[in-house]
Amino acid sequence: MFRTVPSFAVILLAVIISIPSHADTGRTFDVPQLITLALKRSELLTAHEKLVEASHLAKDQSTAWQNPAISFSAGNKSTTGKKGISYEAGITQPFYFPGKQKLAGDIAGVHEKLAGLSMAEARLFVRYSIIRLSYQHAIADELSRHLEERVKRFRTIKQYLASRPFPSPKKRMEKHIVEMKLNLLAKNLNEVRAGKDSIWAKLNLFLGMQEPVTVRVPWFKKGQVLNPKDILAKIESSNIDIQKQILVLERTKTETSLARFLAYPDFSFSILYREDRVPDVERFIGAGLSFNLPLWNRFTSGIKSMEATVESEKAMTSLVRREAEQSLMTTFIEYEISRKNLDILPLSMLDEIHTRLADADDSFNRGFIDLLTYGEVETQAFDTHLAVLGTQYEFVDKYAALLILQGSEDFVFPPQAAKNQ
């Protein structure tokens, strides 16, 4: 294998030193700041807030009394050749059959609770979308910096090799290897940069910023050891899908109770006043009650239909619970794997990678290793870099999934370390 002149080490070292470090550019936000900003600006949450407000008003409306009806009429009246004026006035107040109004209010109250749960679900969606996208963005940023470093390394090697004669086929092949490697690295770098821009576009959908910002995330050294029994208990009480289905069952039962009342008619109470002046004054004051007779339609089939719906919702409630339990088992297994992988692929390995690359640079410069070995070290460095950062995201993703199952916003971030600055 060819040897390099000492000046090559100076050139390569200068290139590495010139590579930008992890310094932030422009405005810098950590993840909690982005979450706070997104929760304030999210149109999704604004829409759900209005739905909660609408359902609250609808609940008030559902228990409102019906408006009374007022009637008035007047005209001429003649009796045995005598003429006079006759007029009458009345007021009718309709009433719901006792119990209907309360049941309607209860149904509307369930709708209000469902709207509140949907808003809580939307908050979880926004919160954990920000967390996941923030880590994706930070990982893409870290990978792009690593790839920029590799591209600069191989460009320097290419420039050096281009200045050397290649009298043998081996030397020419080494030159071709560097050129192909550089093209592949440039392709990977473009893909990572494009991915980072795409992630930012998704992230900015929640933030509404004018320009990209630097996203700072805290990396995990250890994962929290969790007890699946405690999580299951929290899921039973706080899982949003389960709570929604319980409310749907409650609403269906209440609607069935209301359906049973539909066979009983609403009624109206009326008061009437009539006065005839023909020519003597005659007055009449009376009251009346009117209602429909439930002879032909007692809503029997409607009641049976609602009872069948109740049984359907009971089965659905059992299914939703079992689905939540199954999701817990699957997600917890994945969480445990990702938590253990944090020990296998700790973030400190990134420092080791840079140390090994520096050693490879020196060994390559001194002719102790050939180009193929040097390229293999570079490839393994990138694969390790990708695996370490991928482990971080997998843990964040599974940790978030467990909290979503519990309907919890208590994502615990590790303290910011110097690595994140």
C-alpha positions, 0 to 999 in steps of 0.5 A, a space after each residue: 500500500 502507498 505511503 503518504 507524505 507528512 504534509 497529508 496529515 497536516 491537510 487532513 487534520 486541518 480539514 477535521 478541525 475546520 468541520 463545524 462542531 455541535 454549536 447551535 446556529 440561530 434560535 435554539 429551543 429545547 423540547 419542552 419549549 417546543 411543546 409549550 409553543 405547539 400547545 399554544 399555537 395548535 389549530 387542532 387544539 383550538 378546534 377541540 376547545 370549540 367542540 368542548 364549548 359547543 358540547 357544553 352549550 348543547 348540554 345546557 340547551 338539551 334541558 331547556 323548557 319548550 316555549 309556550 304558545 300564545 293565541 289571540 282572536 277577535 271578531 263580530 258575533 250576532 245572536 238573535 239579531 243582536 251584534 257584539 264583539 267576541 274575542 279570546 286569548 289563550 296560552 299553552 305550555 308544552 311539557 316533556 313527559 317526566 324523566 325525558 328532559 333529565 335523560 336528554 341532559 344526561 346524554 348531552 353530558 356524555 357528549 360533553 365528556 367525550 369532547 373533553 376526552 377527544 381534546 385530551 387525546 389531541 393534546 397527547 397527539 401534539 405533545 408526543 408528535 413534538 417529542 418524536 419529531 424533535 428527536 428525529 430532527 436532532 438525529 438527522 442533524 447529528 448524522 448530517 454532521 457526521 456525514 459532512 465530516 466523512 465527505 470532507 475526509 474522502 475529498 481530502 484523500 481524493 485530492 491527495 490521490 489525484 496529485 500522485 502518479 498511479 503507475 500500477 493497477 492497484 493504485 488506480 483501483 484505490 483511486 476508483 474506490 475513493 471516488 465511488 465511496 465519495 459519491 455514495 457518501 454524497 448521496 447519503 448526505 443529500 438524503 439525510 439533509 432532505 430527511 431533516 428538511 422533511 422532518 422540520 416541515 412536519 414539526 413546523 406544522 405544529 409550531 408555525 415558525 418563519 424559519 428553521 430553528 436549532 432543536 436541542 434534545 437531551 439524550 438518554 443514558 438509562 431508561 426507567 425501569 417500569 412495572 407492567 402491573 402499575 402501567 396496567 392499572 393506570 391504563 384501566 383508569 386513564 386510557 383514553 380509548 377505554 374511557 371513550 368506550 365506557 362513555 359510549 356504553 353509558 350514552 347507549 344505555 341512557 338512550 335506551 332508557 330515553 327510548 322507553 319513555 318515547 312510548 309515553 306522550 308529551 303533553 300540553 297544558 292550556 289556559 283559555 279566556 273568552 269574552 263575548 259582548 252581545 250585548 251583555 258581557 259573557 266571560 269564560 275561563 277554562 283550562 285543558 290538557 292535551 296529549 297523544 294516545 300511544 295506540 299505534 306506535 309504542 316504539 317497541 322495535 326502537 327499544 329492542 334496537 337500542 337494547 341490542 346496541 347496548 349489548 354491542 357496546 358491552 362487547 366493544 368495551 370488552 374488546 377495547 380493554 383487551 386491545 389495550 392490554 395486548 398493546 401494553 404487552 407488545 409495547 412493554 416488550 419493545 420498551 424493555 428491548 430499547 431500554 436494554 439497548 441503551 446499555 449496549 449502545 450508549 451515547 458515549 460510543 460516539 466519542 469512541 468513534 471519533 477517537 477510533 477515526 482519529 487513530 485510523 487517520 493517523 494509521 492511514 497517514 503513516 501507512 500502517 493500514 491500507 485504503 480498504 481497511 481505512 474505508 472499512 473503519 469509516 463504514 463501521 463508524 457510520 453504522 455505529 453512529 446510526 445504531 447509537 442514534 437509532 437506539 435513542 429514538 427507539 427508546 423515545 418512541 416506545 417510552 412515548 407509546 407507553 405513556 400514550 396508552 396510559 393517557 399520561 403527559 408525564 414524559 420525563 426528560 433526562 438532564 441536558 448534558 454537555 453532549 447536547 449543547 
